[in-house]
């Protein structure tokens, strides 16, 4: 028997269902994005060089998150389609296979990343002081990488069954713990020693450990449709194949972004630490704007996946249109803030005059891509929910590899730092055009096949 919260995916009114599924994810992700900003503010007020170190580490940290996103998205798509076919025991087995992937990749990343962080960082920076600060931060964060995988992936598994409240609570717990621990460990307040960037890393790891214990408690002791109890496990390599069929393109999609950002750090490093810090601030603020859109997508995916498995094409079309409208509205608000009020946003991070001068010009240029991001993101999630990961991968390949990085190199060589920032909106727009073409050409054909 399906639970009521799962059955509503195929029966509840589309707008109210999308809001009920998305708003908790939006709130949780906004809190998470707020933590990222607050983390940057604390570190920025500690020192500009420390903020540059965090910006340098960010694309490497993203590789861990990339794998978690790939496993979580692939599992969520597979499990929601399975539940749509009313095969609950199979969905439990898929959840257990997902947990085995968390364990394997968590252990692998901890070993490789924890011991290889110095070698990786030396590929991108030669400044001794910046390298030391970056290594202090990254080594601690990567040793705790298992506790990044666990809550990120299992939250996606819960969303596949229509449970959005627990993932929201999980993100709230992690973010609030991080925000509380950051100033104590960075600046050394009360009984805590002053640890600088090490303190920021420890705050991150401690909060994620507690986060992981909470989500595990929910799975083993809560009342969920999906369970991680071993009696449901029956090894099937096809489940791994199906998870990776959707998840691998998504992981590669985000991996391209990490590699491109690492390359951007290398280019910007020639202009000094301030452009590096500006790029880090921009990505933090952009993440804050896009997290509600991503939360909208987290609500959209199980609805599309369930109704795709249940053969309800009209519900899919309606809910996709609603998500596109509201996602674009959010991104337009983000464009307005970044483009017209960059100095107010930069002042929060306590930078000097050089950082402010570089940042205002960078934000004004880079913000032009914001209105096009929502459909690009949500369109990719529509394909993921239908079990198709390649269109999302191709759109990201165009944006990050074929356009963004080559443009950054060209603009840097020909025109210098100020023009370099325009490569961000140009690459975003071209990727948006590609995604719209995919949506027009592929989705109607897939939906007609359901009739």
Buried (B, 14 or more C-beta within 10 A) or exposed (E): EBBEBBBBBBEBEBEEBBBBBBBBBBBBBBBBBBBBBBBBBBBBBBBBBBBBBBBBBBBBBBBBBBBBBBBBBBBBBBBBBBBBEBBBEBBBBBBBBBBEBBEEBBEEBBEEBBEEBEEBBEEBBEBEEBBBBBBBBBBBBBBBBBBBBBBBBBBBBBBBBBBBEBBBBBBBBBBBBBBEBBBBBBBBEEEBEEBBBBBBBBBBBBBBBEBBEBBBEBBEEEEBBBBBEEEBBEEEEEBBEBBBBBBBBBBBBBBBBBBBBBBBBBBBBEBBBBBBBBBBBBBBBBBBBBBBBBBBBBBBBBBBBBBBBBBBBEBBBBBBEBBBEBBBEBBEEBBEBBBEEBEEBBEBBBBEEBBBBBBBBBBBBBBBBBBBBBBBBBBBBBBBBBBBBBBBBBBBBBBBBBBBBEBBBEBBEEEEBEBBBBBBBBBBBBBBEBBBEBBEEBBEEBBEEBE
